[in-house]
Amino acid sequence: MTSHPDIDTTGPDQETIAIDLREAAALQRAAAVLDAIGDKASYPIAVMEVASASQNTLIYANAETYKMLHSKQHAAKIDFEQNTQAMIGRQLWECVQQGQPQQLEEHLLVAGHDVWTQSIYTPILREPPLLPWVVISSFDISERKRREIEEIRNREIVIENQSHALAELSTPLLAISEHVVVLPLIGTVDSRRAQQIMDTLLSGISETSAQVAILDITGVSVVDTQVANAIIRAAQATRLLGAQIIITGIRPEVAQTLIGLGIDLGGITTCGTLQAGIAQSLQRSDLVLR
């Protein structure tokens, strides 16, 4: 009886070994080609092996890639911030799923730096069970984006400064005597302007030690609940500072509007014209001083 040695069925068969050898040879050829291209390229080139949206491996990156990403050359892993890593994973997977090149503008947070790129993701779909690759060609546009952000920030500062200047011009406080100030209002009064009226009036009374403040609404285009409430709040706050307030510019149609809105101006002195209000305020300030 002839005996035969046991056959090891757990190891790789010849076909699998051949596939592995071909794959290794292919990887070596691909690496040589990528090195040749990447070394001469003046822009970042990287190759990722993609298993899923959350699983990908850096296969190759040229020196420009590491430089752009503030990383040590030949580092096995790039220090992306977590959200950036997830975003790149989703984009790699979408590129593989669509099977077509994708052109993207990306904002990357890496190694404590903000990096903006314009990138082209090009899929290389290989025969299963080999995983697909994605070649990423990038252009660093960080300096341009920083300039754009700075320009936007400067424009916003200019607009804000202009808004403040216009607000001051639209709500001027005028001192017509040592103890009388006038705040003429023109245009519309919204919630922001109502607060500004209050701030201007109270700071003006405090700084000038005025005894009488005149709030003239002759130039207010529309008198509604918001305007009426602003007037009442201004009158109440003025009294708390120990001064008196006179509302001028109460035209007949304004009076009807206030009545229709149910606004009670009882206890607040009103005058039809600014001239009448000034005359009364001067009399009051004289009486107060006596």
C-alpha positions in Angstrom: 0.0 0.0 0.0 1.4 3.3 -1.1 1.2 6.3 1.2 0.9 9.9 0.0 1.9 13.0 1.9 -1.0 15.1 3.2 -2.0 17.9 0.9 -2.1 21.4 2.5 -5.5 22.8 1.4 -5.2 25.9 3.6 -2.4 27.7 1.7 -2.9 29.7 -1.5 -3.2 27.9 -4.8 -1.1 28.5 -7.8 -3.7 30.7 -9.5 -4.0 32.9 -6.4 -0.3 33.3 -6.2 -0.1 34.2 -9.9 -2.8 36.9 -9.4 -0.9 38.3 -6.4 2.3 38.4 -8.4 0.7 40.1 -11.3 -0.9 42.6 -8.9 2.4 43.3 -7.2 4.1 43.8 -10.6 1.3 46.1 -11.7 1.6 48.1 -8.6 5.3 48.5 -9.1 4.8 49.6 -12.7 2.1 52.0 -11.6 4.3 53.4 -8.8 7.1 54.0 -11.3 4.8 55.8 -13.7 3.3 57.9 -10.8 6.8 58.7 -9.5 7.9 59.8 -13.0 4.8 62.0 -13.5 4.6 63.3 -9.9 8.2 64.3 -9.6 7.9 66.5 -12.7 4.4 67.9 -11.9 4.4 71.4 -10.4 1.0 70.6 -8.7 -0.2 68.1 -6.1 -1.1 64.6 -7.3 -2.3 61.8 -5.1 -3.9 58.3 -5.5 -6.4 56.9 -3.1 -7.6 53.3 -2.9 -11.3 53.4 -2.1 -13.2 50.6 -0.4 -16.2 52.7 0.8 -17.2 56.2 1.8 -15.4 55.7 5.2 -12.6 53.4 4.1 -9.8 54.7 1.8 -6.0 54.4 1.8 -3.4 56.7 0.4 -1.5 54.8 -2.2 0.7 57.6 -3.6 1.4 61.3 -3.1 4.0 63.5 -4.7 6.1 66.1 -2.8 3.8 68.9 -3.8 0.9 67.2 -2.1 2.7 66.9 1.2 3.8 70.5 0.9 0.3 71.8 0.3 -1.1 69.7 3.2 1.6 70.8 5.6 2.6 67.2 6.1 5.9 65.4 6.3 6.8 63.7 3.0 5.9 60.1 2.7 3.8 60.2 5.8 1.5 57.2 5.9 -1.5 59.4 7.0 -2.4 63.0 6.5 -3.6 64.8 9.6 -7.0 65.9 8.3 -9.6 67.3 10.7 -12.4 64.7 11.3 -15.1 66.6 9.2 -12.6 67.1 6.4 -11.6 63.4 6.4 -15.3 62.5 6.2 -16.0 65.0 3.4 -13.1 63.6 1.3 -14.3 60.0 1.9 -17.8 60.9 0.6 -16.3 62.6 -2.4 -14.0 59.7 -3.2 -16.9 57.2 -3.0 -19.2 59.4 -5.1 -16.5 59.6 -7.7 -16.2 55.8 -7.8 -20.0 55.3 -7.9 -20.4 57.7 -10.8 -17.4 56.4 -12.6 -16.6 59.8 -14.1 -14.1 62.6 -13.2 -15.4 65.2 -10.7 -14.2 68.8 -10.5 -14.5 70.2 -7.0 -13.5 73.2 -4.9 -12.6 72.1 -1.4 -11.9 73.7 1.9 -9.6 71.4 3.9 -8.7 71.7 7.6 -5.4 69.9 8.0 -2.7 70.1 10.6 -4.2 73.3 12.0 -4.2 75.0 8.6 -7.0 76.1 6.3 -6.3 74.9 2.7 -8.5 75.7 -0.3 -8.1 73.6 -3.4 -9.5 73.1 -6.9 -9.3 69.4 -7.5 -10.1 66.9 -10.2 -11.1 63.4 -8.9 -10.5 60.8 -11.7 -11.7 57.2 -11.0 -9.7 54.2 -12.1 -12.1 51.2 -11.9 -10.2 47.9 -11.7 -11.4 44.3 -12.2 -12.8 42.8 -8.9 -11.6 41.9 -6.4 -9.2 44.7 -6.9 -10.4 48.0 -5.3 -10.8 51.1 -7.4 -8.4 54.0 -7.3 -9.1 57.7 -7.5 -6.4 60.0 -8.9 -6.6 63.5 -7.3 -5.0 66.4 -9.2 -5.1 69.6 -7.1 -4.3 73.3 -7.4 -3.7 75.2 -4.2 -5.9 78.3 -4.3 -5.5 79.2 -0.6 -3.9 82.6 -1.2 -6.6 83.6 -3.6 -9.3 82.5 -1.1 -7.6 84.4 1.7 -7.5 87.6 -0.4 -11.2 87.1 -1.2 -12.1 86.6 2.4 -10.1 89.6 3.5 -11.8 91.8 0.8 -15.2 90.6 1.9 -14.3 91.4 5.6 -13.0 94.8 4.6 -16.2 95.5 2.6 -18.3 94.5 5.6 -16.3 96.9 7.8 -16.8 99.7 5.4 -20.6 99.0 5.1 -20.8 98.8 8.9 -19.0 102.1 9.3 -21.2 103.7 6.7 -24.3 102.4 8.5 -23.2 103.9 11.7 -22.4 107.2 10.0 -25.8 107.3 8.3 -27.5 106.3 11.6 -25.9 109.2 13.3 -26.9 111.6 10.6 -30.4 110.3 10.5 -30.8 110.7 14.3 -29.0 114.0 15.2 -29.3 115.5 18.7 -29.3 119.3 18.6 -28.7 121.6 21.6 -30.7 124.8 21.1 -29.9 126.2 24.5 -28.0 125.2 27.6 -30.8 123.1 28.9 -32.9 122.2 25.8 -32.1 119.5 23.2 -34.0 118.6 20.0 -34.1 115.2 18.3 -35.7 115.6 14.8 -36.7 112.3 13.2 -36.9 111.8 9.4 -38.0 108.7 7.4 -39.1 105.4 8.8 -38.7 104.0 12.3 -38.0 100.3 12.6 -37.0 98.4 15.7 -33.3 99.1 15.2 -33.9 102.8 14.7 -36.2 103.0 17.7 -33.5 101.6 19.9 -31.0 104.1 18.4 -33.5 107.0 19.1 -33.6 105.9 22.7 -29.8 105.6 23.0 -29.2 109.0 21.3 -31.8 110.8 23.4 -30.7 109.4 26.8 -27.0 109.8 26.2 -27.6 113.4 25.0 -29.7 114.3 28.0 -27.1 112.8 30.3 -24.1 114.5 28.6 -25.7 118.0 28.4 -27.7 117.9 31.6 -30.7 119.0 29.6 -33.9 119.8 31.4 -36.2 119.6 28.4 -36.0 117.3 25.4 -38.0 117.8 22.2 -38.8 114.8 20.0 -39.9 116.1 16.6 -41.7 113.6 14.4 -42.7 116.0 11.6 -40.4 114.1 9.1 -41.6 110.6 10.0 -43.3 109.3 6.9 -45.5 106.7 8.6 -46.7 106.8 12.2 -47.7 103.3 13.4 -47.6 101.2 16.6 -43.9 100.9 16.4 -43.4 104.6 16.2 -45.9 105.3 19.0 -44.3 102.8 21.3 -40.9 104.3 20.6 -42.3 107.7 21.6 -43.8 106.4 24.8 -40.6 104.5 25.8 -38.5 107.6 25.1 -40.8 109.7 27.2 -40.7 107.3 30.1 -36.9 107.0 30.0 -36.5 110.8 29.8 -38.6 111.2 32.9 -36.4 108.7 34.7 -33.4 111.0 34.0 -35.3 113.9 35.6 -36.0 115.7 32.3 -39.3 116.6 30.6 -40.2 115.7 27.0 -42.2 117.5 24.4 -43.4 115.7 21.2 -43.8 118.0 18.2 -45.1 117.4 14.7 -48.4 115.9 15.8 -50.4 116.6 12.6 -54.2 116.0 12.5 -53.7 112.8 10.5 -51.1 111.6 13.0 -53.4 112.3 15.9 -56.2 110.3 14.2 -53.8 107.4 13.6 -52.7 107.3 17.2 -56.3 107.4 18.4 -57.1 104.6 15.9 -54.2 102.5 17.3 -55.4 103.1 20.8 -52.2 104.8 21.8 -52.5 107.0 24.9 -50.1 109.9 25.0 -51.7 111.2 28.2 -49.2 112.9 30.4 -46.9 113.7 27.4 -46.9 117.4 26.2 -47.5 117.6 22.5 -47.3 120.4 20.0 -48.3 120.7 16.4 -45.1 122.3 15.2 -41.4 122.3 16.2 -41.5 126.1 16.6 -44.3 125.9 19.2 -42.4 123.1 21.0 -39.2 125.2 21.1 -41.1 128.2 22.6 -42.7 126.0 25.3 -39.4 124.3 26.1 -37.6 127.5 26.6 -40.3 128.7 28.9 -40.1 125.5 30.9 -36.3 125.5 31.2 -36.5 129.1 32.5 -39.1 128.1 35.1 -36.9 125.1 36.1 -33.9 127.3 36.5 -35.8 129.8 38.7 
